[in-house]
Amino acid sequence: MSLNDLSAALAAIVAGRDDDATHALRRVSGDGSIMARALLHALNDGATNGAYDEAAAFQTFIRAGGNVPLYASVGDTLAAVYDERRPATLLDIGTGDGMALLPALAKASHPPADVTVVEPHPGLLASLTARRPAVRAIAATLEAFAASLTENDRWDLAQSTFALQSVAPEARRAALRRLRPHVGELAIVEFDVPDLAWASDEMSASLARRYERAASEYGADAELVAGGFLAPMLLGQIRAARPSNWEQPIAAWIDELRDCGFVRIDVEHVHDYSWAPAMLLSASSQA
């Protein structure tokens, strides 16, 4: 299988040439590309599904492959944050089904006693609350949650793991600005993806390499993960008319947090994931 052919197909999608992309994907799918087959199916179906619409695909994705050591490291890192900062109240934004939150709480010697979670997907939220009924669960997007805050809402620590990248930058910045006065500190975990020019050959080649490598880790579940999660995620990154994912390098996250009023921003390496290094950004809401 040639990653150059998959890269060319992605470049065609970026340029809005879906017919050319379809031809290229048919060629490379015959050579064994998991992502080519998934993308071909998604394009034929109109690519209407979001990355988190198929809960089984997402849950399989985060519970296998390289995500097993990744989330073990994330849990260790967040537990260390709790033990160092000792927050009494915690807000988890985009918590999913608790893949990062619950192990961190279990590993910490001083976990926060009061936990609020915000998650827009009802199935993932139900899965979390079934295992941790004591949390205060809010079914909402970050934007809606931030808009609903009152002067009495306050948390010692807010955290988010691999969720803020799914919020459009303007909406995300507006929500983080609204959130800042209501939290003492903010901790987010995101990937330090390559800083590549939009629509460049380097961008298409990087995405082709990273997505195919991620899909190949799932063995018998590769088709489920690629079709139900990775293909919608990839299309959400490269279709300018219908974006749904806005990853960015850590340097850009730092600039964004500063723009939203956060200070004393520290960066810590979490895990060398196959996708890109995972990093922890810690920031204070007050100088």
C-alpha positions in Angstrom: 0.0 0.0 0.0 1.3 3.5 -0.9 0.8 6.2 1.7 1.5 8.6 -1.2 -1.7 7.5 -2.9 -3.7 8.0 0.4 -2.1 11.4 0.8 -3.1 12.4 -2.7 -6.7 11.4 -1.9 -6.7 13.5 1.2 -5.3 16.5 -0.8 -8.2 16.1 -3.3 -10.7 16.1 -0.4 -9.1 19.2 1.0 -9.5 20.9 -2.4 -13.1 19.9 -2.6 -12.5 17.4 -5.5 -14.4 14.5 -4.1 -14.6 12.7 -7.5 -10.8 12.7 -7.8 -10.6 11.6 -4.1 -13.0 8.7 -4.8 -10.9 7.4 -7.7 -7.7 7.6 -5.6 -9.4 5.9 -2.6 -10.6 3.1 -4.7 -7.1 2.5 -6.0 -5.5 2.5 -2.6 -8.2 0.6 -0.8 -7.5 -2.3 -3.2 -3.9 -2.2 -1.9 -5.1 -2.8 1.6 -5.5 0.7 3.1 -7.9 0.5 6.1 -8.5 4.3 6.0 -9.1 4.4 2.3 -11.9 1.9 2.6 -13.4 3.8 5.5 -13.1 7.2 3.7 -14.6 5.7 0.5 -17.6 4.5 2.4 -18.0 7.8 4.2 -17.8 9.8 1.0 -20.4 7.6 -0.7 -22.7 8.0 2.3 -22.4 11.8 2.2 -20.1 11.9 5.3 -22.9 13.1 7.5 -21.8 11.3 10.7 -19.7 13.0 13.4 -16.7 11.4 15.0 -18.6 10.7 18.2 -22.0 9.7 16.8 -21.1 6.0 16.8 -20.5 5.3 20.5 -19.3 1.7 20.0 -16.6 2.8 17.6 -15.3 5.6 19.9 -15.3 3.4 23.0 -13.5 0.6 21.1 -11.0 3.2 19.9 -10.1 4.6 23.3 -10.0 1.1 25.0 -7.5 -0.6 22.7 -4.4 0.0 20.6 -2.1 2.7 21.6 -4.8 4.3 23.8 -4.2 1.7 26.5 -0.8 3.1 27.6 -1.9 6.6 26.6 -4.8 6.7 29.0 -2.7 5.0 31.7 -0.3 7.9 31.5 -3.1 10.4 31.4 -4.6 8.9 34.6 -1.2 9.0 36.3 -0.7 12.6 35.3 -4.1 13.8 36.4 -3.8 11.9 39.7 -0.5 13.7 40.4 -2.2 17.0 39.7 -4.9 16.2 42.3 -2.3 15.2 44.8 -0.2 18.3 44.3 -3.1 20.9 44.1 -5.6 19.1 46.3 -8.7 20.6 44.8 -11.9 20.1 46.8 -14.0 20.7 43.7 -13.4 19.5 40.1 -15.0 20.3 36.8 -14.4 17.9 33.9 -15.3 19.3 30.5 -16.1 16.8 27.7 -15.6 13.9 30.0 -16.9 11.2 27.6 -17.6 8.0 29.6 -14.9 8.8 32.1 -12.0 7.0 30.4 -9.5 9.6 31.8 -11.4 10.9 34.8 -12.3 7.7 36.7 -8.8 6.1 36.7 -7.3 9.4 37.8 -9.7 9.6 40.7 -9.0 6.0 41.7 -5.2 6.5 41.5 -5.0 9.8 43.5 -4.3 9.8 47.2 -6.2 13.1 47.5 -9.0 13.0 44.9 -11.5 15.9 44.8 -14.6 15.1 46.8 -17.0 17.1 44.6 -17.0 16.3 40.9 -19.0 17.9 38.1 -18.9 16.5 34.6 -20.0 18.2 31.4 -20.6 15.9 28.3 -23.0 16.5 25.4 -23.3 12.8 24.3 -26.1 11.2 26.3 -24.9 7.6 25.8 -21.4 8.4 27.0 -22.7 10.4 30.0 -25.1 7.5 31.0 -22.1 5.1 30.9 -20.1 7.3 33.2 -22.9 7.9 35.7 -23.7 4.2 35.9 -20.2 3.6 37.1 -19.8 6.8 39.2 -23.3 7.9 40.3 -22.0 10.4 42.8 -20.9 12.9 40.2 -23.0 15.9 39.2 -23.7 15.2 35.5 -24.5 18.0 33.1 -25.6 17.1 29.5 -24.4 20.1 27.5 -21.8 21.4 25.1 -19.0 23.5 26.5 -20.6 26.6 24.9 -24.0 26.0 26.4 -22.5 25.2 29.8 -20.3 28.3 29.9 -23.3 30.5 28.9 -25.3 29.1 31.8 -22.8 29.8 34.5 -23.9 32.0 37.4 -21.8 34.0 39.9 -22.1 31.2 42.5 -20.6 28.6 40.2 -17.0 27.9 41.2 -14.5 25.0 41.0 -11.0 24.8 42.3 -9.8 22.9 39.2 -11.3 22.4 35.7 -9.8 19.8 33.4 -10.4 18.6 29.8 -8.7 15.7 28.0 -8.7 15.6 24.2 -12.1 17.3 24.1 -11.4 21.0 23.4 -10.1 20.2 20.0 -13.7 19.3 19.0 -15.0 22.8 19.7 -14.6 25.5 17.0 -11.9 28.0 17.9 -14.1 31.1 18.2 -16.7 29.3 20.3 -14.0 27.7 22.4 -12.3 31.0 23.1 -15.5 32.6 24.1 -16.4 29.7 26.4 -13.0 29.7 28.0 -13.2 33.4 28.7 -16.6 32.9 30.4 -15.3 29.9 32.3 -12.1 31.6 33.6 -13.6 33.6 36.5 -15.3 30.4 37.8 -12.2 28.2 38.1 -9.0 28.5 40.1 -6.9 26.5 37.7 -7.3 24.8 34.4 -5.6 21.6 33.2 -6.0 20.3 29.7 -4.4 17.4 27.9 -4.1 17.7 24.1 -1.7 16.4 21.3 1.2 18.5 20.1 0.4 17.9 16.5 2.8 19.1 13.7 2.6 22.8 12.7 1.9 22.4 9.0 0.4 24.8 6.5 -3.2 24.2 5.6 -3.7 22.3 2.3 0.1 21.7 2.0 1.5 18.4 0.7 3.1 18.0 4.1 -0.2 18.2 5.9 -1.8 15.6 3.7 1.2 13.3 4.1 1.2 13.7 7.8 -2.5 12.9 8.2 -2.3 9.9 5.9 0.6 8.5 7.9 -0.9 9.2 11.3 -4.4 7.9 10.5 -3.3 4.8 8.8 -1.0 4.0 11.6 -3.8 4.5 14.2 -6.2 2.3 12.3 -3.7 -0.5 11.9 -3.5 -0.9 15.7 -7.0 -2.4 16.1 -6.8 -5.8 14.4 -10.3 -7.3 14.0 -11.9 -4.0 15.2 -10.0 -1.9 12.6 -13.0 -1.6 10.3 -15.3 -0.5 13.1 -12.9 2.1 14.5 -11.8 3.4 11.1 -15.4 3.7 9.7 -17.2 4.8 12.9 -14.6 7.1 14.4 -11.4 7.8 12.5 -12.9 8.5 9.0 -15.5 11.1 10.4 -12.7 12.6 12.6 -10.4 12.9 9.5 -13.1 14.4 7.3 -13.9 16.9 10.1 -10.3 18.0 9.9 -9.9 18.4 6.2 -13.3 19.4 4.8 -13.2 23.2 5.2 -17.0 23.5 4.5 -17.9 21.1 7.4 -15.1 21.1 10.0 -15.6 19.3 13.3 -12.1 19.0 14.7 -9.5 21.7 15.3 -6.3 20.2 16.6 -3.4 22.5 16.9 0.2 22.5 18.2 0.8 23.1 21.9 2.3 26.5 21.1 -1.0 27.5 19.7 -2.9 26.2 22.8 -0.6 28.3 24.9 -1.4 31.4 22.9 -5.1 30.7 23.1 -5.1 30.3 26.8 -3.2 33.5 27.3 -5.7 35.2 25.0 -8.5 34.0 27.2 -6.9 35.5 30.3 -5.1 32.5 31.8 -1.6 33.0 33.3 1.3 31.0 34.6 0.9 28.4 31.9 3.1 25.3 32.3 3.6 22.4 29.9 4.4 18.8 30.9 5.0 15.8 28.6 2.4 13.0 29.3 3.0 10.3 26.7 4.6 9.6 23.3 1.5 8.4 21.5 1.7 7.2 17.9 -0.5 10.1 16.8 1.6 12.8 18.4 3.0 13.5 21.9 0.3 14.1 24.5 1.0 17.1 26.7 -0.5 18.6 29.9 -1.1 22.3 30.0 -1.7 23.8 33.4 -2.8 27.4 33.9 -4.1 29.7 36.5 -7.1 31.9 36.2 -5.5 34.7 38.3 -2.1 36.4 38.3 
